[in-house]
Amino acid sequence: MKKLIALMLAAVLCMVACVAMAAELKVGVILVGDETEGYTLAHMNGIKAAAQSLGMADNQIVWKYKVPEDQTCYDAALDLVGQGCNVIVSNSYGHQTYMVEAASEYEDVTFVAMTGDFAAISGLSNFKNAFTKIYEARYVSGVVAGMKLAELLSSGELSAEKQPNSFDADGNVKIGYVGAFNYAEVVSGYTAFFLGVRSIVPNVTMEVMYTNSWFDIDKEAATAEALIAKGCVIIGQHADSTGAPAATQKLLDAGNICYSIGYNIDMLPTAPTAALTSPTNEWSVFYTELFSAAMNGEEMPADWAKGFDADAVAITTLGPSCAEGTAEKVAEVEAAIRDGSLKIFDTATFTVGGETVTSAPCDLSFMDYSTMTAIYEGETVEAIVDGAFQESTFRSAPYFALRIDGIVEDAQ
């Protein structure tokens, strides 16, 4: 009986201690958008889910919405410090230089810049970077798209005779991609998507058109329409609005053969028959680890990057237009990514300039390209290891910037 009472008392004390640690945490969140923008909404949902699972109260999170990538971010960070936040997170790359400025002034506060790329070489132990291995989910979404293409081709619904504009001179099926900027993050993502498609239908070619904006509904819609006018049958995206899926649905309804792969959120409410799926980040995985570490006085790594291995990435619900057998194929591919038997950037699956890539040195320094000087010196690493490009391994932010054969970029 005494032993049982002792165990119950220990459990109660543990619960009290956990509640106390949770109560000491106050999180400041600097967001480039708000709940109307898919990327930011995914972060918001992840933070709320993590906070709920850890028993945090609503007043332990202070939100800053629509913070631009300028000095306003630094001001927001300082305001959050003044409100007692001991962990401050920003969710956009352009916030990073302002976050590190604040981190250098408040060493007892942990600052996390999402998608950033120089925390490990900044010399600041309280400054962190984090990003998911979203390229893994983009590859899987490409498999979904490839399955649809294969169905269209095998059924005869799509053919060079019926839709000559959807094939190039070599007989490759045209697909398109709406990209935000020509950053490595976008290049890594669209390449993974393309390789996923090509794992199912080898004879494809893809055109990437940039909007030069992370979120512009009208421009993303216009870009998708331009790609479909060129004959593209699948429209992928690394852009944060519903513009491209909505445009694809409109043109599908008008009789075009065109389907959408979105990003961040389920696009079925926007494009009920055009949307196939969306690669998405499960941000609750990261935020749970971050908040738990802060509560327990543990150090987070300077670079955090996880994928299917930790359920940190996924694809959204498969749409009704997906090909038969897609769910089974997705399960097979995800399992292969998890156990390491499938390497997304296996050099045997692509070429650059007609040649197999055997070496890809990556300089991890953070550069001021206006003066071509390194603000933070990093090492140069060989990214090709055991026949595959090792993405998000040497830092969390993507650094795959190879332009592989079969993909054409159009900055206009």
C-alpha positions in Angstrom: 0.0 0.0 0.0 2.8 2.4 0.9 4.5 1.6 -2.4 1.3 2.4 -4.3 0.8 5.7 -2.4 4.5 6.6 -3.2 4.0 5.9 -6.9 0.7 7.9 -7.0 2.5 10.8 -5.2 5.4 10.7 -7.7 2.9 10.8 -10.6 1.1 13.8 -9.1 4.4 15.6 -8.5 5.5 14.9 -12.1 2.2 16.3 -13.4 2.6 19.4 -11.3 6.2 19.9 -12.6 5.1 19.4 -16.2 2.3 22.0 -15.8 4.8 24.4 -14.2 7.3 24.0 -17.0 4.5 24.5 -19.6 3.4 27.6 -17.8 6.9 29.1 -17.9 7.0 28.9 -21.7 5.7 31.9 -23.8 6.0 31.8 -27.5 6.1 34.7 -30.0 5.1 33.9 -33.6 6.0 36.2 -36.5 4.1 35.4 -39.6 4.5 36.7 -43.1 0.7 36.1 -43.8 -2.4 35.1 -41.9 -5.0 32.3 -42.0 -6.0 33.3 -45.5 -2.6 32.1 -46.9 -2.0 28.4 -47.0 1.6 28.3 -45.9 1.0 30.5 -42.9 -2.2 28.6 -42.0 -0.2 25.4 -41.9 2.2 26.9 -39.4 -0.7 28.3 -37.3 -2.4 24.9 -37.2 0.9 23.2 -36.3 1.5 25.6 -33.4 -2.0 25.3 -32.1 -1.9 21.5 -32.2 1.5 21.3 -30.5 0.3 23.8 -27.8 -2.8 21.8 -27.2 -1.0 18.5 -26.9 1.4 20.0 -24.3 -1.3 21.7 -22.2 -0.3 25.3 -23.1 -2.8 28.1 -22.5 -3.9 30.4 -25.3 -2.2 33.4 -23.6 1.1 31.6 -23.9 1.2 32.3 -27.6 1.5 35.9 -29.0 0.7 36.2 -32.7 2.1 38.8 -35.1 0.4 38.6 -38.5 1.4 39.9 -42.0 4.9 41.0 -40.9 6.8 42.0 -44.0 10.4 40.9 -44.6 12.0 44.1 -43.5 12.9 46.1 -40.3 9.3 45.5 -39.2 10.3 41.9 -38.3 13.1 43.1 -36.0 10.6 45.5 -34.3 8.1 42.7 -33.9 10.8 40.4 -32.4 11.7 43.1 -29.9 8.1 43.7 -28.9 7.7 39.9 -28.3 10.8 39.9 -26.1 9.2 42.8 -24.2 6.0 40.8 -23.7 8.1 38.0 -22.0 8.4 35.5 -24.9 11.3 33.1 -24.4 10.9 31.4 -27.8 10.3 33.5 -30.9 9.6 31.9 -34.3 9.3 33.5 -37.8 8.0 31.6 -40.7 9.5 33.3 -43.8 13.0 33.3 -45.3 13.2 37.0 -45.5 12.7 37.4 -41.8 16.0 35.6 -41.0 18.4 38.6 -41.1 16.2 40.5 -38.7 15.7 37.6 -36.4 19.5 37.0 -36.1 19.9 40.7 -35.2 17.5 40.3 -32.3 19.0 37.0 -31.3 22.4 38.7 -30.9 20.9 41.2 -28.5 18.8 38.7 -26.4 20.9 35.7 -25.7 18.4 34.2 -23.1 15.7 34.0 -25.8 15.6 31.3 -28.5 14.9 32.6 -32.0 13.9 30.2 -34.8 13.9 31.3 -38.4 12.0 28.9 -40.6 13.5 28.0 -44.0 16.7 30.0 -42.9 20.1 28.9 -43.9 22.9 30.2 -41.6 22.0 29.4 -38.0 24.8 26.7 -37.7 27.5 29.2 -38.9 26.2 32.3 -37.2 28.0 31.7 -33.9 24.8 32.2 -31.9 23.7 29.2 -29.8 20.2 30.8 -29.4 19.5 31.1 -33.1 18.0 28.1 -35.0 16.8 27.2 -38.4 14.1 24.6 -39.3 12.4 23.3 -42.3 10.8 20.0 -43.3 11.9 17.6 -46.0 9.0 18.7 -48.1 10.7 17.6 -51.2 9.9 14.0 -50.2 6.2 14.8 -50.2 6.6 16.7 -53.5 8.0 13.5 -55.0 5.0 11.5 -53.8 2.6 14.1 -55.2 4.5 13.7 -58.5 3.8 10.0 -58.3 0.1 10.8 -57.9 0.3 13.1 -61.0 2.2 10.4 -62.9 -0.5 7.8 -62.1 -3.1 10.2 -63.6 -1.0 10.8 -66.7 -0.6 7.1 -67.2 -4.3 6.6 -66.9 -5.0 9.3 -69.5 -2.5 7.9 -71.9 -3.6 4.3 -71.5 -7.3 5.1 -72.0 -6.6 7.1 -75.1 -8.2 10.2 -73.6 -4.8 11.9 -74.0 -2.9 11.3 -77.2 -0.6 13.2 -79.7 -3.3 12.8 -82.4 -6.1 14.3 -80.3 -4.1 16.9 -78.3 -0.9 17.6 -80.3 -0.3 20.8 -78.2 0.2 18.6 -75.1 3.2 16.8 -76.6 6.6 18.2 -77.6 8.4 17.3 -80.8 10.0 14.2 -79.2 6.6 12.9 -78.0 7.0 13.9 -74.4 3.9 14.9 -72.4 3.9 18.5 -71.3 3.4 19.4 -67.6 3.8 22.8 -65.9 4.8 24.2 -62.6 4.0 27.6 -61.0 7.1 28.6 -59.0 7.4 31.5 -56.6 11.1 32.4 -57.0 14.1 30.6 -58.5 15.5 29.8 -55.1 17.1 26.4 -54.3 14.0 25.7 -52.1 11.8 25.9 -55.2 14.2 24.2 -57.5 14.6 21.3 -55.1 10.8 21.0 -54.8 10.0 21.1 -58.5 12.8 18.7 -59.4 11.5 16.2 -56.8 8.0 16.6 -58.2 9.2 16.1 -61.8 11.2 13.0 -60.8 8.1 11.6 -59.1 6.0 12.1 -62.2 8.8 10.6 -64.4 9.0 7.5 -62.1 5.6 6.6 -63.5 5.6 8.2 -67.0 9.2 8.5 -68.2 8.4 10.6 -71.3 7.5 13.9 -69.8 8.8 17.4 -70.0 8.1 20.3 -67.6 8.0 24.0 -67.9 8.5 26.2 -64.8 7.1 29.7 -64.8 7.9 32.1 -61.9 5.6 34.6 -60.3 8.3 36.3 -58.2 5.9 36.3 -55.3 5.1 33.7 -52.6 1.4 34.7 -52.6 -0.4 36.3 -55.5 -3.7 34.7 -56.4 -4.2 36.6 -59.7 -0.7 36.0 -60.9 -0.6 32.4 -59.9 -3.9 31.9 -61.8 -2.7 33.7 -64.9 0.5 31.6 -64.8 -1.4 28.3 -64.6 -3.7 29.5 -67.5 -0.6 30.3 -69.6 0.9 26.9 -69.0 -2.4 25.1 -69.8 -2.6 27.2 -73.0 0.8 25.8 -73.9 -0.6 22.3 -73.6 0.4 21.4 -70.0 -1.7 18.6 -68.6 -0.6 18.7 -65.0 0.0 22.0 -63.1 2.2 21.7 -60.0 3.0 24.6 -57.7 5.3 26.1 -55.2 3.2 29.1 -54.5 0.9 29.7 -51.5 -2.5 30.6 -52.9 -5.4 28.7 -54.4 -5.0 30.7 -57.7 -3.5 27.9 -59.8 -5.9 25.2 -58.7 -8.9 27.5 -59.2 -7.7 28.4 -62.7 -7.1 24.7 -63.5 -10.6 23.8 -62.4 -12.1 26.5 -64.6 -10.2 25.3 -67.7 -11.0 21.6 -66.9 -14.7 22.6 -66.7 -14.3 24.3 -70.1 -13.2 21.0 -71.7 -9.4 21.1 -71.3 -7.4 18.1 -70.0 -5.7 19.6 -67.0 -5.2 18.6 -63.3 -3.7 20.3 -60.3 -1.2 19.4 -57.6 -1.4 22.1 -54.9 0.7 23.0 -51.9 0.2 23.2 -48.1 -3.5 22.7 -48.0 -6.2 20.5 -49.4 -7.3 22.1 -52.6 -10.4 20.0 -53.2 -12.8 22.8 -51.9 -11.3 25.0 -54.5 -10.8 22.5 -57.3 -13.1 19.5 -56.6 -12.4 17.6 -59.7 -9.1 19.2 -60.9 -7.2 18.8 -57.6 -5.4 15.5 -57.2 -3.5 16.2 -54.0 -1.2 18.6 -52.3 2.2 18.0 -50.6 2.0 19.5 -47.1 4.0 20.1 -44.0 2.9 18.6 -40.7 4.3 21.5 -38.6 3.0 20.1 -35.4 5.9 17.6 -35.3 8.5 20.4 -35.2 6.6 22.7 -32.9 6.0 19.9 -30.4 9.7 19.1 -30.3 10.6 22.8 -30.0 8.1 23.6 -27.2 9.0 20.4 -25.3 12.7 21.2 -25.5 12.1 24.7 -24.2 10.0 23.3 -21.3 12.6 20.8 -20.4 15.6 23.0 -20.8 16.9 21.0 -23.7 18.8 22.3 -26.7 17.3 22.1 -30.2 19.7 21.5 -33.0 20.9 24.5 -35.0 19.3 22.8 -38.1 16.1 20.7 -37.8 14.9 18.9 -40.9 12.6 15.8 -40.9 10.3 14.2 -43.4 8.3 11.0 -43.8 10.6 9.3 -41.2 8.9 11.5 -38.5 5.6 12.1 -40.2 6.6 15.7 -40.7 5.5 15.8 -44.3 2.5 14.2 -46.0 0.1 14.6 -49.0 -3.5 15.7 -48.5 -6.6 13.6 -49.3 -6.5 12.1 -52.8 -9.1 13.7 -55.1 -11.9 11.8 -56.9 -10.1 12.3 -60.2 -7.0 10.3 -59.1 -6.3 7.2 -61.1 -7.3 3.8 -59.8 -4.5 2.2 -57.7 -3.0 5.6 -56.7 -3.5 5.1 -52.9 -1.7 1.7 -53.1 1.2 3.2 -55.1 1.5 6.1 -52.7 1.7 3.7 -49.7 4.4 1.8 -51.5 6.5 4.9 -52.4 6.2 6.4 -48.9 7.3 3.1 -47.3 10.4 3.1 -49.6 11.3 6.7 -48.7 10.9 5.8 -45.0 13.1 2.8 -45.1 15.7 4.5 -47.3 15.4 2.2 -50.3 14.2 5.1 -52.4 16.4 8.1 -52.7 14.6 11.2 -54.1 17.6 12.6 -55.9 19.2 9.3 -57.0 21.7 10.4 -59.7 20.7 7.4 -61.8 17.3 9.0 -62.4 18.4 12.3 -64.0 21.1 13.9 -66.0 22.4 17.5 -66.4 23.6 18.4 -69.9 23.2 14.8 -70.9 25.7 13.6 -68.3 25.2 11.8 -65.0 26.1 14.0 -62.1 29.0 12.5 -60.0 29.9 15.6 -58.0 28.0 18.5 -56.6 30.0 20.7 -54.2 27.8 23.0 -52.1 29.2 26.1 -50.4 27.3 26.5 -47.2 28.5 30.0 -46.6 26.0 32.8 -46.4 26.9 35.3 -49.1 26.3 39.0 -49.8 26.0 38.6 -53.5 26.1 42.4 -54.1 29.8 42.3 -53.0 30.4 38.6 -53.4 31.7 38.3 -49.8 30.7 35.8 -47.2 28.8 37.2 -44.3 29.1 33.9 -42.5 31.8 31.4 -43.6 30.6 27.8 -44.1 32.3 24.8 -45.4 32.0 23.4 -48.9 30.5 19.9 -48.8 30.1 17.2 -51.4 26.4 16.7 -51.8 26.6 13.5 -53.9 27.0 10.6 -51.5 26.5 6.9 -52.5 25.0 7.9 -55.8 22.4 10.4 -54.5 22.2 14.1 -53.8 21.9 14.5 -50.0 19.3 17.2 -49.6 18.6 19.0 -46.3 21.3 16.9 -44.6 24.1 19.5 -44.2 21.6 22.2 -43.2 17.9 22.2 -43.0 17.2 24.7 -45.8 17.3 23.1 -49.3 20.4 23.6 -51.4 19.6 21.4 -54.4 20.1 23.9 -57.3 21.0 21.6 -60.2 19.0 22.2 -63.4 18.3 18.7 -64.7 17.4 17.7 -68.2 13.7 17.7 -69.1 12.8 20.9 -67.2 12.7 24.3 -68.8 12.5 27.5 -66.7 10.8 30.6 -68.0 11.3 33.7 -65.8 8.4 35.4 -67.6 
